[in-house]
Amino acid sequence: MNLEDIQAVIDSAKARGTHQLTTYVRGRLPEASDSDIQETADVLLEIIESVPLLLAAAAKGAEDQNLGHIVQPVLDRAARYFLHPVDLMPEMVLGLPGLLDDTYLVFRILQVLEEGPEPLVDWDLHHPTSLIRSLLVDPVGRQLDAMSALAFEEVVDEVRQSWGAETLEA
């Protein structure tokens, strides 16, 4: 997982300006006031910028719980999508709004990982995930939900077995 490359993708999208994110939010929330639109765009930017830190924290949490060998492939899949997406919302065209699908997928994957006996990160994942999902067009959101589920197909049984074994040892 190359967090520097993820940061570079974010920096590249930010270099094109934050106005595209504000415009996207305005289009998705046409009844919202200008201040609410700006506040939502600012929160979305913070969420997008948190992705490298969140992935690093999740990887460390997994290692601390001796689950790194199981969790890391799932985190790597999220990072790969962020870096080499079959993009539903391309950041090369859309700028920062194009990172919402990538960010949502990372947060969804981490939400599923949080269903274990101990959370990997001490972050509120529900609010940012719900906010982004509410701003995605439904077909994109459904596809991303399906992609996050696919990220676990290969490892879900192994993760649950590890969690069960740790519970039995405790």
C-alpha positions as CSV (number, residue, x, y, z in Angstrom):
1,M,0.0,0.0,0.0
2,N,1.6,3.2,-1.1
3,L,0.2,6.0,0.9
4,E,2.5,8.6,-0.7
5,D,0.9,7.8,-4.1
6,I,-2.6,8.2,-2.6
7,Q,-1.5,11.6,-1.2
8,A,-0.2,12.6,-4.6
9,V,-3.6,11.7,-6.2
10,I,-5.4,13.9,-3.6
11,D,-2.9,16.7,-4.1
12,S,-3.3,16.6,-7.8
13,A,-7.1,16.8,-7.5
14,K,-6.8,19.7,-5.0
15,A,-4.4,21.6,-7.3
16,R,-7.3,22.0,-9.7
17,G,-9.2,23.9,-7.0
18,T,-11.9,23.2,-4.5
19,H,-14.6,25.0,-6.6
20,Q,-15.5,21.8,-8.4
21,L,-16.3,20.1,-5.1
22,T,-18.5,23.0,-4.1
23,T,-20.2,22.9,-7.5
24,Y,-20.8,19.2,-7.1
25,V,-22.4,19.6,-3.7
26,R,-24.6,22.4,-5.0
27,G,-25.8,20.1,-7.8
28,R,-26.6,17.3,-5.3
29,L,-28.2,19.6,-2.7
30,P,-30.0,22.3,-4.7
31,E,-32.1,23.4,-1.7
32,A,-29.2,24.0,0.6
33,S,-28.0,27.4,1.5
34,D,-24.6,28.7,0.3
35,S,-23.2,28.4,3.8
36,D,-24.4,24.7,4.1
37,I,-23.0,23.9,0.7
38,Q,-19.6,25.4,1.6
39,E,-19.6,23.6,5.0
40,T,-20.4,20.3,3.3
41,A,-17.7,20.8,0.7
42,D,-15.2,21.6,3.5
43,V,-16.1,18.5,5.4
44,L,-15.9,16.4,2.2
45,L,-12.4,17.8,1.6
46,E,-11.3,16.8,5.2
47,I,-12.7,13.3,4.6
48,I,-10.9,12.9,1.3
49,E,-7.6,14.2,2.9
50,S,-8.0,11.7,5.8
51,V,-7.8,8.6,3.5
52,P,-4.0,8.1,3.8
53,L,-4.0,8.6,7.6
54,L,-7.0,6.3,8.0
55,L,-5.5,3.5,5.9
56,A,-2.2,3.8,7.8
57,A,-4.1,3.7,11.1
58,A,-6.1,0.6,10.0
59,A,-2.9,-1.2,8.9
60,K,-1.3,-0.4,12.3
61,G,-4.5,-1.5,14.1
62,A,-4.5,-4.8,12.2
63,E,-0.8,-5.4,13.0
64,D,-1.4,-4.6,16.7
65,Q,-4.2,-7.2,16.7
66,N,-2.0,-9.7,14.8
67,L,-4.5,-9.5,11.9
68,G,-2.2,-7.8,9.4
69,H,-1.8,-10.8,7.2
70,I,-5.5,-11.0,6.9
71,V,-6.6,-7.3,6.8
72,Q,-3.7,-6.0,4.6
73,P,-4.9,-7.6,1.4
74,V,-8.3,-5.9,1.9
75,L,-6.6,-2.5,2.6
76,D,-4.4,-3.0,-0.4
77,R,-7.4,-3.6,-2.6
78,A,-8.9,-0.3,-1.4
79,A,-5.6,1.5,-2.1
80,R,-5.4,0.0,-5.6
81,Y,-8.9,1.3,-6.4
82,F,-7.9,4.7,-5.2
83,L,-4.7,4.7,-7.3
84,H,-5.8,2.7,-10.4
85,P,-9.6,2.8,-10.5
86,V,-12.0,1.7,-13.0
87,D,-13.4,5.0,-12.1
88,L,-17.1,5.5,-11.7
89,M,-16.3,9.2,-11.0
90,P,-13.0,10.1,-12.7
91,E,-10.9,12.6,-10.8
92,M,-9.0,13.5,-13.9
93,V,-12.2,15.0,-15.3
94,L,-14.1,16.0,-12.1
95,G,-11.2,17.0,-9.8
96,L,-12.0,16.5,-6.1
97,P,-15.6,15.2,-6.7
98,G,-13.9,12.4,-8.6
99,L,-12.3,11.2,-5.4
100,L,-15.6,10.8,-3.6
101,D,-16.2,7.3,-5.0
102,D,-12.6,6.2,-4.1
103,T,-13.0,7.7,-0.6
104,Y,-16.4,6.1,-0.1
105,L,-15.0,2.7,-1.1
106,V,-12.1,3.0,1.4
107,F,-14.5,4.1,4.2
108,R,-17.0,1.2,3.4
109,I,-14.3,-1.3,3.5
110,L,-13.1,0.0,6.8
111,Q,-16.6,0.0,8.2
112,V,-16.9,-3.7,7.4
113,L,-13.5,-4.4,9.1
114,E,-14.8,-2.6,12.2
115,E,-17.4,-5.4,12.7
116,G,-14.6,-7.4,14.4
117,P,-14.3,-7.8,18.2
118,E,-11.9,-4.8,18.4
119,P,-12.0,-1.8,16.1
120,L,-8.9,-1.2,14.0
121,V,-9.2,2.5,14.2
122,D,-10.6,4.9,16.7
123,W,-12.5,7.0,14.2
124,D,-16.1,7.6,13.5
125,L,-16.6,6.0,10.1
126,H,-20.4,6.1,10.0
127,H,-20.8,9.9,9.6
128,P,-18.3,10.4,6.7
129,T,-19.5,7.2,4.9
130,S,-23.2,8.2,5.2
131,L,-22.4,11.8,4.1
132,I,-20.6,10.7,1.0
133,R,-23.2,8.0,0.2
134,S,-26.0,10.6,0.4
135,L,-24.2,12.7,-2.2
136,L,-23.5,9.9,-4.7
137,V,-26.0,9.2,-7.4
138,D,-27.7,5.9,-6.5
139,P,-26.2,3.7,-9.3
140,V,-22.7,4.7,-8.3
141,G,-23.4,4.1,-4.6
142,R,-24.8,0.7,-5.3
143,Q,-21.8,-0.3,-7.5
144,L,-19.4,0.9,-4.7
145,D,-21.3,-1.1,-2.1
146,A,-21.0,-4.2,-4.3
147,M,-17.3,-3.5,-4.8
148,S,-16.7,-3.2,-1.1
149,A,-18.4,-6.5,-0.5
150,L,-16.3,-8.1,-3.2
151,A,-13.2,-6.9,-1.5
152,F,-14.0,-9.3,1.3
153,E,-15.1,-12.4,-0.5
154,E,-11.6,-13.9,-0.5
155,V,-10.7,-13.1,3.1
156,V,-13.9,-12.9,5.1
157,D,-13.9,-16.5,6.3
158,E,-10.3,-16.2,7.3
159,V,-10.9,-12.9,9.2
160,R,-13.9,-14.4,11.1
161,Q,-11.9,-17.5,12.0
162,S,-9.1,-15.4,13.3
163,W,-11.5,-13.2,15.3
164,G,-13.1,-16.4,16.7
165,A,-9.8,-17.9,17.6
166,E,-8.7,-14.7,19.4
167,T,-12.0,-14.6,21.3
168,L,-11.5,-18.2,22.4
169,E,-8.0,-17.4,23.5
170,A,-9.1,-14.4,25.6
